[in-house]
Amino acid sequence: MNGIQMRDKGLAAFYTRHITPREVLLMHYLCDLRRFSPLTLLFLAASRLGDGPLWGVSGIVLLVSGPARNRWAVLGAALAMAFSAALFMAVKNLIGRPRPYEAWRDLPCLLAPPDKFSFPSGHTMTAVAACANYAEILPGSEIFFLPAAVLIGLSRVFLGCHYPTDVLAGAILGGGIGFGSSRLVFWLAGF
């Protein structure tokens, strides 16, 4: 697979060997875009916002403004992100997929990852979980949160921290978790 060194470590080997040609093309394309420093700065900022500042600030703004529904939405987002974090850490440790820059020696990582393994993308999972929760409880909020979640997910591939399938899996799982947390909030709040 052109530049990828395979490792034989159970499930990690399975996922490493199953990087699709489209993933490789997308990663090459995104890596080629690194020559545009404003784009690199945008993706670095998006990834850093996904570390927590975006969710903390938006949570505070929603808590201190508007109706009680905003506070319920923040509770749902907090639950969704907490469950996402627990799930992605468990799955990462179970699967043990190496980060792209570890298996693909000519792909530098532009940002130190927060943990050892790649699959699924925790940044993407928590971003999409919060976004889906807010979109369900606060209709119209996806106008702000969806572009942020997409940028966070793309940033993780662009920066060399994740494969596209890591981001896709994180988005799918996060969407389900966010939808589930909104259902819980609707039940608790009696909406």
C-alpha positions as CSV (number, residue, x, y, z in Angstrom):
1,M,0.0,0.0,0.0
2,N,2.4,2.7,-1.1
3,G,4.2,4.0,1.9
4,I,2.3,2.1,4.6
5,Q,4.2,-0.4,6.7
6,M,2.0,-3.2,7.8
7,R,2.1,-4.5,11.4
8,D,0.9,-7.8,12.7
9,K,-1.0,-7.1,15.9
10,G,-4.5,-8.7,15.7
11,L,-7.3,-6.3,15.1
12,A,-4.8,-3.4,14.5
13,A,-3.3,-5.4,11.7
14,F,-6.7,-6.0,10.2
15,Y,-7.6,-2.3,10.2
16,T,-4.2,-1.2,9.0
17,R,-4.3,-3.5,6.0
18,H,-7.8,-2.3,5.1
19,I,-7.0,1.2,4.3
20,T,-8.8,1.8,1.1
21,P,-7.2,3.3,-2.0
22,R,-9.6,6.2,-1.7
23,E,-8.4,6.9,1.9
24,V,-4.8,7.0,0.6
25,L,-5.8,9.4,-2.2
26,L,-7.7,11.7,0.2
27,M,-4.8,11.7,2.6
28,H,-2.3,12.5,-0.1
29,Y,-4.6,15.3,-1.4
30,L,-5.0,16.8,2.1
31,C,-1.3,16.5,2.9
32,D,-0.6,18.3,-0.4
33,L,-2.8,21.2,0.8
34,R,-0.5,21.7,3.8
35,R,1.6,24.0,1.7
36,F,-1.1,26.6,2.1
37,S,-0.2,27.9,5.6
38,P,-3.6,29.7,6.2
39,L,-5.3,26.4,5.6
40,T,-2.9,24.6,8.0
41,L,-3.6,27.3,10.6
42,L,-7.4,26.9,10.2
43,F,-7.2,23.2,10.7
44,L,-4.8,23.5,13.7
45,A,-7.3,26.0,15.2
46,A,-10.3,23.7,14.5
47,S,-8.5,20.8,16.1
48,R,-7.6,22.8,19.2
49,L,-11.2,24.1,19.5
50,G,-12.3,20.4,19.4
51,D,-10.1,19.8,22.5
52,G,-12.8,21.4,24.5
53,P,-12.8,25.2,24.3
54,L,-15.6,25.3,21.7
55,W,-17.9,23.1,23.8
56,G,-17.0,24.9,27.0
57,V,-17.7,28.4,25.6
58,S,-20.9,27.4,23.8
59,G,-22.1,25.6,26.9
60,I,-21.5,28.7,29.1
61,V,-23.2,30.9,26.6
62,L,-26.2,28.6,26.4
63,L,-26.4,28.2,30.2
64,V,-26.5,32.0,30.9
65,S,-28.8,32.9,28.0
66,G,-32.2,32.0,26.8
67,P,-34.8,29.6,28.1
68,A,-34.5,26.5,30.2
69,R,-34.4,24.4,27.0
70,N,-30.8,25.8,26.5
71,R,-29.8,24.4,29.9
72,W,-31.3,21.0,29.0
73,A,-29.4,21.1,25.7
74,V,-26.1,21.7,27.6
75,L,-26.9,18.8,29.9
76,G,-27.5,16.6,26.9
77,A,-24.3,17.7,25.2
78,A,-22.3,17.0,28.3
79,L,-23.8,13.5,28.6
80,A,-23.2,12.8,25.0
81,M,-19.6,14.0,25.1
82,A,-18.9,12.0,28.4
83,F,-20.3,8.9,26.9
84,S,-18.4,9.4,23.6
85,A,-15.2,9.8,25.5
86,A,-15.7,6.6,27.5
87,L,-16.7,4.7,24.3
88,F,-13.9,5.9,22.1
89,M,-11.2,5.2,24.7
90,A,-12.6,1.7,25.1
91,V,-12.8,1.1,21.4
92,K,-9.3,2.6,20.8
93,N,-7.8,0.3,23.4
94,L,-9.6,-2.7,22.1
95,I,-8.7,-2.2,18.4
96,G,-5.3,-0.6,18.9
97,R,-5.0,0.8,15.4
98,P,-1.8,2.8,15.1
99,R,-1.9,6.4,14.1
100,P,-1.2,7.1,10.4
101,Y,2.2,8.8,11.0
102,E,3.3,5.6,12.9
103,A,2.4,3.2,10.1
104,W,3.0,5.6,7.2
105,R,6.5,6.9,7.7
106,D,6.4,9.7,5.1
107,L,3.3,11.3,6.7
108,P,4.3,13.8,9.4
109,C,1.8,14.5,12.1
110,L,1.4,18.3,12.7
111,L,-0.1,18.0,16.1
112,A,0.7,15.8,19.0
113,P,-2.3,13.4,19.5
114,P,-3.9,13.2,22.9
115,D,-3.6,9.4,23.1
116,K,-1.9,6.4,21.4
117,F,-4.4,4.9,19.1
118,S,-6.3,6.1,16.0
119,F,-9.7,4.3,15.6
120,P,-12.2,6.0,16.0
121,S,-11.5,9.7,16.1
122,G,-12.4,11.0,19.5
123,H,-12.4,14.6,18.4
124,T,-14.9,13.8,15.7
125,M,-17.1,11.6,17.9
126,T,-17.5,14.2,20.6
127,A,-18.0,17.0,18.1
128,V,-20.7,15.2,16.2
129,A,-22.3,13.9,19.4
130,A,-22.6,17.5,20.8
131,C,-23.7,18.8,17.4
132,A,-26.4,16.1,17.0
133,N,-27.7,16.7,20.5
134,Y,-27.9,20.5,20.0
135,A,-29.5,20.1,16.6
136,E,-32.3,17.9,18.1
137,I,-32.9,20.0,21.2
138,L,-32.2,23.5,19.7
139,P,-33.4,23.3,16.1
140,G,-31.3,25.7,13.9
141,S,-28.2,25.4,16.1
142,E,-26.7,23.0,13.5
143,I,-26.0,26.1,11.4
144,F,-23.2,26.8,13.8
145,F,-22.3,23.4,15.2
146,L,-22.3,21.3,12.0
147,P,-19.6,23.3,10.2
148,A,-17.5,23.2,13.4
149,A,-17.9,19.5,13.7
150,V,-17.0,19.0,10.0
151,L,-13.9,21.2,10.3
152,I,-12.8,19.3,13.4
153,G,-13.2,15.9,11.7
154,L,-11.3,17.1,8.5
155,S,-8.6,18.6,10.7
156,R,-7.8,15.3,12.2
157,V,-7.0,13.8,8.8
158,F,-5.3,16.9,7.5
159,L,-3.0,17.1,10.5
160,G,-2.0,13.4,10.2
161,C,-3.7,12.2,13.4
162,H,-6.3,10.0,11.8
163,Y,-7.3,8.0,8.7
164,P,-10.6,9.0,7.0
165,T,-12.3,5.9,8.3
166,D,-11.4,6.9,11.9
167,V,-13.2,10.1,11.3
168,L,-16.2,8.4,9.5
169,A,-16.6,5.9,12.4
170,G,-16.3,8.7,14.9
171,A,-19.0,10.7,13.1
172,I,-21.4,7.8,12.9
173,L,-21.0,6.8,16.5
174,G,-21.1,10.4,17.7
175,G,-24.3,11.0,15.7
176,G,-26.0,8.1,17.3
177,I,-24.8,9.1,20.8
178,G,-25.9,12.7,20.3
179,F,-29.3,11.6,19.1
180,G,-29.6,9.2,22.0
181,S,-28.7,11.9,24.6
182,S,-31.3,14.3,23.1
183,R,-33.9,11.5,23.5
184,L,-32.9,11.2,27.1
185,V,-33.2,14.9,27.7
186,F,-36.6,15.0,26.0
187,W,-37.7,12.3,28.4
188,L,-36.2,13.9,31.5
189,A,-37.4,17.4,30.7
190,G,-40.8,16.3,29.4
191,F,-40.5,18.2,26.1
